[in-house]
Amino acid sequence: MNIVQEPLALNKPLSEAYLNHFSSVQQLYQYDAMNEASWKERLEWLHESEHLRLPRGQVVERLREYNLLHNPHEAVSRSLDTLEKPDAAVIVGGQQSGLFTGPLLVIYKAATIIKAAQHAAKQLNHPVVPVFWIAGEDHDWDEVNHTYVLSADLSVARIRVARETEQRLPVSMNAIAREEWEQAISELEQLLPDTEFRPGLLELLSQVSEGSPTLSDAFAKLLGTWFGKYGLVLLDSADPALRQLESPIFERMIDENDRLGAAYRAAADLCQSLGYQAQADVAADGANLFYIHEGERLLLFKHDGRFRDRKGKVHFTADELKSELGRHPERFSNNVLTRPLMQDSLLPVLGAVLGTGEIAYWALTGSAFKAFGLKMPLLLNRESFTVIEGTLHKHMDKYNLSWADVSDHKVFAQKKEHWLAEQDSLHLDERFEQIKAAFTELYDPLIEQLGGIQAGLLKLGAANREKIVEQMEYLRGRAKDALGKANSAGLRHFDRIELSLFPQHKPQERVYNIFYYLNRYGNEWLDHLLEIPYDISGEHRIIYL
């Protein structure tokens, strides 16, 4: 494994400013993670603010119960023993629970959480526990119900658990039937090449799915299988027992809803004044809370002092909503803006591992943290990787392709066209253009002369000329097709490079699933991933295999 740092465009100006020019956006955030003093400052604040969070013992007790079900590793038990101590902190990060864990970036986020916790513990000489926050309360089924692998015929193949109608239940409440699991696993089996690792991986998925009525359960079990030995603690944000503990925080969010709403709007205005577009929707009347009603997760808004959804299916006064919370806390959940507040009210968060999109929208929460009596934690950029396998690297060398060439779709297409043109020893385009020009130069005067004999021959001659030119173009097309077929191996190499590294014109880590790589290299591949030195900047790196 050879690791090389190479740039990858963030396309998130606010995140780039946070990571590289913190002073320009410090009004939106709390700490500069690149400054070692910020880590010590945050840790000191955590010690001073223990009383602001939910009782640590109760939270740890629930996490023990949950992890015994899905992540029963001794190292996890030790992590929870550590977390139970009053001075321990956590590094936390989260993601939606995708099919077979979803895209590679989920795996990279889990690895980053673990490495960041190890880094912090060593730097601060203090206990720091890694925690993965499974966003099981999210309800967008189409975002999580599929995953992709590269098929043998060089297509980006999708495996999907479809639904006939849109499901707006939290993913952790959305059941998957046994036959749906079997179908998805069967599709994966057909797409994965036959290797020494494939039987074990398929057996793992079979065992995991048997004990997993939902995507979130399977997601947790897979993460536990791979990362439990590193002490990674798992938490499902939709866990009903955890929601019971969170009731006092939801009650505060209801009581202080106007103040929180004003804080989010003020942050959005500040973003705009600094020249950045808000990265999440901040509705003027938004309550920033969800309520589950008759199997549907409804976003609440405030009108005339009442909480209601846009379609008018539910409406509550603040007191009625709190009464409902007391009876059914499992019906409540956070939106993208209140989730950070819940996270920090639940856990002693030293740092949060985020993707660049998340870093951008967290800028909207800075004022809300203050309004809630909290401070935004350190924001740590998730490590980013592209895997380049040995054969692929050889292809790049053969065609003299650099990372800059393959990471820019337009440049890569030009390189491909240029290479194919170099294989054209006959210079087909040039020759055909010459012949067309010579033909028309000879033919046009004849047509003019024929028009002198009979006017109709002028029109007929022009049509005849166009047909002949059309036939030349047809022959040129056939000749170029033949040229492509004669060089099909090289074109296939170019296709493999593009589809392996930038499928759907997106970074590899945002599309492909981990099982493709585990099938080729085994579970040791994950261990090697954890051995890559932690880079706090999260700059993109290439893993050459």
C-alpha positions in Angstrom: 0.0 0.0 0.0 1.5 3.3 -1.1 -0.1 6.5 0.1 0.2 9.7 -1.9 -1.5 13.1 -1.3 -3.3 14.5 -4.3 -5.8 17.3 -4.5 -9.5 16.7 -5.0 -11.8 19.8 -5.5 -14.0 20.4 -2.5 -16.7 22.4 -4.3 -17.6 23.7 -0.9 -16.2 27.3 -0.5 -17.3 27.6 3.1 -15.7 24.3 4.1 -12.5 25.2 2.3 -12.4 28.5 4.2 -12.9 26.7 7.5 -10.1 24.3 6.8 -7.6 26.6 5.2 -8.5 30.2 6.3 -10.3 29.8 9.6 -9.9 33.5 10.6 -12.1 34.5 7.7 -15.1 32.5 9.0 -14.4 32.2 12.7 -17.6 34.2 13.4 -19.5 31.1 12.2 -17.6 28.4 14.2 -16.2 28.0 17.6 -12.7 26.3 17.4 -9.9 26.1 14.9 -9.2 22.4 14.8 -5.8 23.0 13.2 -4.7 24.9 16.3 -3.5 22.5 19.1 -4.6 25.0 21.8 -8.2 24.6 20.6 -8.2 20.9 21.6 -7.1 21.8 25.1 -9.6 24.6 25.4 -12.5 22.4 24.2 -11.5 19.6 26.7 -11.5 22.1 29.6 -14.9 23.4 28.6 -16.2 19.8 28.5 -15.1 19.3 32.1 -16.8 22.6 33.2 -20.0 21.8 31.4 -20.7 18.2 32.4 -23.9 19.4 34.2 -25.3 20.7 30.8 -25.5 17.2 29.3 -27.8 14.2 30.1 -26.6 12.0 33.0 -23.6 10.2 31.7 -24.3 6.9 33.5 -27.8 6.6 31.9 -26.5 7.2 28.4 -23.7 4.7 28.8 -26.1 2.1 30.2 -28.3 2.4 27.0 -25.3 2.3 24.8 -24.2 -0.9 26.5 -27.6 -2.5 25.8 -27.5 -1.4 22.1 -24.0 -2.5 21.5 -24.5 -5.8 23.1 -27.1 -6.5 20.4 -25.1 -5.3 17.4 -21.5 -4.7 18.4 -20.6 -7.1 21.3 -16.8 -6.7 21.2 -14.6 -6.6 24.3 -12.9 -3.5 23.0 -16.4 -1.8 22.8 -17.1 -2.7 26.4 -13.8 -1.2 27.4 -14.6 2.0 25.5 -17.9 2.2 27.4 -16.1 1.7 30.7 -13.9 4.6 29.8 -16.9 6.7 28.7 -18.6 6.2 32.0 -15.8 8.0 33.8 -16.6 11.7 34.3 -13.6 13.1 32.5 -13.7 11.0 29.3 -14.5 12.7 26.0 -15.6 11.4 22.6 -14.9 11.9 18.9 -18.2 11.4 17.1 -19.3 11.2 13.5 -22.3 9.8 11.8 -24.0 8.7 8.6 -27.2 7.3 7.2 -27.5 3.5 7.4 -27.1 2.6 3.7 -27.5 -0.8 2.1 -24.4 -3.0 2.8 -23.1 0.2 4.6 -23.5 2.3 1.4 -20.6 4.1 -0.3 -16.9 3.9 0.7 -17.0 7.3 2.4 -19.0 5.7 5.3 -16.1 3.4 5.9 -13.6 6.2 5.7 -15.7 8.2 8.2 -15.6 5.3 10.7 -11.9 4.9 10.2 -11.4 8.7 10.7 -13.4 8.7 13.9 -11.2 5.9 15.4 -8.0 7.5 14.3 -9.0 11.0 15.4 -9.9 9.6 18.9 -6.5 7.8 19.1 -4.8 11.0 18.0 -6.7 13.1 20.6 -6.0 10.7 23.4 -2.3 10.8 22.7 -2.1 14.5 22.1 -4.1 15.4 25.2 -3.0 12.4 27.4 -6.6 12.0 28.1 -9.3 9.2 27.6 -11.1 9.8 24.3 -13.7 7.3 22.9 -14.7 6.9 19.2 -18.5 6.9 18.6 -20.4 6.4 15.4 -23.8 8.1 15.3 -26.1 6.1 13.0 -28.6 8.5 11.5 -31.5 6.1 11.7 -34.1 8.8 12.2 -33.7 10.0 8.6 -36.6 9.0 6.4 -35.4 9.4 2.8 -35.5 5.8 1.7 -34.3 6.5 -1.8 -31.0 7.8 -0.4 -30.1 4.6 1.5 -31.8 1.7 -0.2 -29.1 1.1 -2.8 -25.4 0.7 -3.4 -23.1 0.3 -6.4 -20.3 -2.0 -7.5 -18.2 -2.1 -10.7 -19.3 -5.1 -12.7 -17.1 -7.3 -14.9 -18.5 -5.7 -18.1 -17.5 -2.2 -16.9 -20.8 -0.9 -15.8 -21.7 0.9 -12.6 -24.2 -1.7 -11.3 -26.8 -0.8 -8.7 -28.2 -3.1 -6.1 -31.5 -1.8 -4.7 -34.2 -2.6 -2.2 -37.1 -0.8 -3.9 -40.5 0.2 -2.5 -43.7 0.6 -4.5 -44.6 3.8 -2.6 -42.5 6.4 -1.0 -41.7 5.5 2.6 -41.4 8.5 5.1 -40.8 6.4 8.1 -37.4 6.7 9.8 -35.0 4.1 8.2 -34.6 2.4 11.6 -38.4 1.7 11.6 -38.6 0.6 8.0 -38.7 -3.2 7.9 -37.0 -5.3 5.2 -38.5 -8.7 4.4 -36.3 -11.7 4.3 -36.9 -12.2 0.6 -35.8 -8.6 0.0 -32.5 -9.3 1.8 -32.0 -12.5 -0.1 -32.6 -10.7 -3.5 -30.1 -8.0 -2.7 -27.4 -10.5 -1.5 -28.0 -12.6 -4.6 -27.5 -9.6 -6.9 -24.3 -8.8 -5.1 -23.1 -12.4 -5.4 -23.7 -12.2 -9.2 -21.7 -9.0 -9.5 -18.7 -9.9 -7.4 -15.9 -11.9 -9.1 -15.2 -15.4 -7.7 -12.3 -14.9 -5.2 -11.1 -16.7 -2.1 -12.9 -14.1 0.0 -16.3 -14.1 -1.6 -17.9 -17.1 0.2 -17.0 -15.6 3.6 -18.4 -12.2 2.7 -21.7 -13.7 1.4 -21.9 -15.8 4.6 -21.4 -12.7 6.7 -24.2 -10.9 4.9 -26.5 -13.8 5.2 -25.9 -14.0 9.0 -26.2 -10.3 9.4 -29.5 -10.1 7.4 -31.1 -12.9 9.4 -30.8 -10.9 12.6 -31.6 -7.5 11.0 -35.2 -6.5 10.4 -34.0 -3.0 9.2 -31.2 -1.4 7.3 -30.0 0.3 10.5 -29.6 -3.1 12.3 -27.6 -4.6 9.4 -25.6 -1.4 9.2 -24.7 -1.6 12.9 -23.8 -5.2 12.7 -21.5 -4.8 9.8 -19.7 -1.8 11.4 -19.4 -3.8 14.6 -17.9 -6.7 12.7 -15.2 -4.6 11.1 -14.5 -1.9 13.7 -15.7 -3.3 17.0 -12.2 -4.5 17.8 -11.0 -0.9 17.6 -13.5 0.1 20.3 -15.9 2.0 18.1 -19.1 2.5 20.0 -22.3 2.6 17.9 -25.4 4.7 18.6 -28.7 4.7 16.6 -30.3 8.1 16.8 -33.8 6.5 16.3 -33.3 4.1 19.3 -36.6 4.4 21.3 -34.8 3.8 24.6 -32.4 6.6 23.8 -35.2 8.8 22.7 -36.7 8.4 26.2 -33.5 9.8 27.7 -33.5 12.6 25.2 -37.0 13.9 26.2 -35.7 16.8 28.4 -33.7 18.1 25.5 -36.7 17.9 23.1 -38.7 19.8 25.8 -36.1 22.5 25.8 -36.1 22.7 22.0 -39.9 23.2 22.2 -39.7 25.8 25.0 -36.9 27.7 23.3 -38.0 27.2 19.7 -38.4 30.8 18.9 -34.9 31.7 20.2 -33.4 28.7 18.3 -35.2 29.7 15.1 -33.9 33.2 15.3 -30.4 31.9 15.9 -30.5 29.7 12.8 -31.8 32.6 10.7 -29.2 35.0 12.0 -26.5 32.5 11.1 -27.9 32.1 7.6 -27.8 35.9 7.2 -24.3 36.0 8.5 -23.2 33.4 6.0 -24.7 35.5 3.2 -23.0 38.7 4.5 -19.7 36.8 4.3 -20.4 35.8 0.7 -21.4 32.2 1.3 -24.7 30.5 0.4 -26.5 28.7 3.3 -26.0 25.0 2.9 -29.3 23.9 4.5 -32.8 25.2 4.4 -33.6 27.7 7.1 -37.3 28.4 6.9 -38.5 31.6 8.5 -41.3 29.6 10.2 -39.3 26.4 10.8 -39.6 24.6 14.1 -36.6 22.3 13.1 -38.3 19.2 14.6 -39.9 16.2 13.2 -43.0 14.4 14.5 -44.0 10.8 13.4 -47.7 10.6 12.6 -49.4 7.5 11.2 -46.2 6.1 9.8 -45.0 9.4 8.3 -42.2 11.6 9.5 -43.5 15.2 9.3 -41.4 18.3 9.6 -43.0 20.9 11.9 -43.4 24.6 11.4 -44.7 27.3 13.7 -47.8 29.5 12.9 -49.6 31.7 15.4 -47.9 29.9 18.3 -48.9 26.4 17.1 -46.7 23.6 15.8 -48.0 22.0 12.5 -46.8 20.4 9.4 -47.2 21.9 5.9 -50.2 19.6 5.0 -52.1 20.3 8.2 -52.1 16.7 9.3 -51.1 17.6 12.9 -51.1 20.7 15.0 -50.2 21.3 18.6 -49.8 24.1 21.0 -46.4 24.1 22.8 -48.1 22.5 25.9 -49.8 19.9 23.8 -46.6 19.0 22.0 -44.8 18.6 25.3 -47.6 16.4 26.6 -47.3 14.3 23.5 -43.5 14.1 24.1 -44.2 12.8 27.6 -46.4 10.0 26.3 -44.6 9.2 23.1 -41.0 10.4 22.9 -40.3 7.9 20.1 -42.4 10.0 17.8 -40.0 12.9 17.9 -36.8 13.4 16.0 -34.3 16.1 15.1 -33.7 17.8 11.8 -30.3 18.5 10.3 -30.0 21.7 12.3 -31.1 20.5 15.8 -29.2 17.1 15.6 -25.8 18.8 16.5 -27.4 20.2 19.6 -28.9 16.8 20.6 -25.5 15.2 20.0 -23.7 17.6 22.3 -26.4 17.3 24.9 -26.1 13.6 24.9 -22.3 13.1 24.7 -19.1 14.9 25.8 -18.1 15.8 22.2 -14.5 16.8 21.8 -14.7 16.8 18.1 -17.2 15.9 15.3 -15.9 14.1 12.2 -17.8 15.6 9.2 -17.7 15.6 5.4 -17.1 18.9 3.7 -20.9 19.4 3.0 -21.6 18.9 6.7 -18.9 21.3 7.8 -20.6 23.9 5.5 -24.0 23.5 7.0 -22.8 23.3 10.6 -22.0 27.0 10.1 -25.7 27.5 10.5 -25.7 26.0 14.0 -23.1 28.3 15.7 -25.6 30.8 17.1 -28.0 28.0 18.1 -25.2 26.3 20.2 -24.8 29.6 22.1 -28.6 30.1 22.5 -28.7 26.6 23.9 -25.9 27.3 26.4 -23.5 25.1 24.5 -20.4 25.5 22.4 -19.8 24.0 19.0 -17.2 21.2 19.1 -14.0 20.9 17.0 -15.0 20.1 13.5 -12.7 17.5 11.9 -12.6 16.9 8.2 -13.3 13.3 7.2 -10.3 11.6 5.6 -10.8 11.2 1.8 -9.3 8.4 -0.3 -9.3 7.1 -3.8 -8.1 3.5 -4.3 -6.0 2.8 -7.4 -5.4 -0.8 -7.9 -2.1 -2.1 -9.4 -3.4 -2.9 -12.9 -5.1 0.5 -13.1 -1.9 2.2 -12.1 -0.1 0.4 -14.9 -2.8 1.5 -17.4 -2.3 5.1 -16.3 1.5 4.9 -16.7 1.0 3.2 -20.1 -1.1 6.1 -21.4 0.9 8.8 -19.5 -2.1 9.8 -17.4 -1.5 11.8 -14.2 -4.0 12.3 -11.4 -4.7 15.8 -12.7 -5.7 14.2 -16.0 -8.1 11.6 -14.6 -9.7 13.8 -12.0 -10.9 16.3 -14.6 -13.6 14.7 -16.8 -13.0 17.1 -19.7 -9.3 16.7 -19.6 -9.6 13.0 -19.4 -11.9 12.9 -22.5 -9.5 15.0 -24.4 -6.6 12.7 -23.5 -8.7 9.7 -24.6 -9.5 11.3 -28.0 -5.9 12.4 -28.5 -4.6 8.8 -27.8 -7.1 7.4 -30.3 -6.1 10.0 -32.9 -2.5 8.9 -32.5 -3.5 5.4 -33.4 -4.8 6.7 -36.8 -1.9 6.2 -39.1 -4.1 7.0 -42.1 -5.1 10.4 -40.6 -8.7 9.6 -41.5 -10.3 12.9 -40.7 -7.7 14.9 -42.6 -7.8 12.5 -45.6 -11.6 12.6 -45.8 -11.7 16.4 -45.5 -9.1 16.6 -48.3 -11.1 14.3 -50.6 -14.4 16.1 -49.9 -12.7 19.5 -50.7 -11.2 18.1 -53.9 -14.4 16.5 -55.0 -16.5 19.6 -54.5 -13.9 21.7 -56.2 -14.2 19.6 -59.3 -17.9 18.9 -59.1 -19.3 22.4 -58.4 -18.1 23.9 -61.8 -19.7 21.0 -63.6 -23.0 21.5 -61.9 -23.0 25.2 -62.9 -22.3 24.2 -66.5 -25.1 21.6 -66.4 -27.5 24.4 -65.2 -26.8 26.2 -68.4 -28.2 23.2 -70.4 -31.3 22.9 -68.3 -32.3 24.8 -65.1 -33.5 21.6 -63.4 -30.1 20.0 -63.6 -28.7 22.7 -61.2 -30.9 21.5 -58.4 -30.5 17.9 -59.3 -26.7 18.2 -59.4 -26.6 19.9 -55.9 -28.7 17.1 -54.4 -26.5 14.6 -56.1 -23.4 16.3 -54.6 -24.9 16.2 -51.1 -25.7 12.5 -51.4 -22.1 11.7 -52.5 -20.7 13.8 -49.6 -23.1 12.0 -47.3 -21.8 8.6 -48.4 -18.2 9.8 -47.8 -19.2 10.8 -44.2 -20.8 7.4 -43.8 -17.6 5.7 -44.9 -15.6 7.9 -42.6 -17.8 6.9 -39.7 -17.4 3.2 -40.5 -13.7 3.7 -40.8 -13.5 5.3 -37.4 -15.6 2.6 -35.9 -13.2 0.1 -37.3 -10.3 2.1 -35.9 -12.0 2.0 -32.5 -12.5 -1.7 -32.7 -8.9 -2.2 -33.7 -7.9 -0.3 -30.5 -10.7 -1.6 -28.3 -8.3 -2.9 -25.7 -6.8 0.6 -25.2 -10.3 2.2 -25.1 -11.4 -0.4 -22.6 -8.4 0.6 -20.4 -9.5 4.2 -20.5 -13.0 3.2 -19.6 -11.8 1.1 -16.7 -9.7 4.0 -15.4 -12.6 6.4 -15.5 -15.3 4.0 -14.2 -13.0 2.8 -11.4 -11.9 6.3 -10.2 -14.8 8.6 -11.1 -17.9 6.5 -11.7 -20.9 8.7 -12.7 -18.3 11.6 -12.8 -18.2 11.5 -9.0 -15.3 10.6 -6.7 -15.0 6.8 -6.2 -15.7 7.1 -2.4 -19.1 8.6 -3.1 -20.3 5.7 -5.2 -18.8 2.3 -4.8 -19.4 -0.1 -1.9 -16.7 -1.6 0.4 -17.6 -5.2 -0.6 -16.0 -4.8 -4.0 -12.6 -4.2 -2.3 -13.1 -6.7 0.5 -13.9 -9.3 -2.2 -10.5 -8.6 -3.8 -8.3 -8.0 -0.8 -10.0 -9.5 2.2 -10.8 -7.9 5.6 -7.1 -7.1 6.1 -7.7 -4.2 3.7 -9.6 -2.5 6.5 -6.8 -3.1 8.9 -4.4 -1.5 6.5 -6.8 1.5 6.2 -6.6 2.0 9.9 -2.8 1.9 9.7 -2.6 4.9 7.4 -1.4 7.8 9.6 -4.1 10.2 10.6 -4.2 13.5 8.7 -6.1 16.1 10.6 -6.5 18.2 7.5 -8.5 15.4 5.8 -6.7 16.2 2.5 -7.5 13.7 -0.2 -5.0 10.9 -0.6 -4.6 8.1 -3.1 -4.1 4.5 -1.9 -2.0 2.7 -4.5 -2.5 -1.1 -4.1 
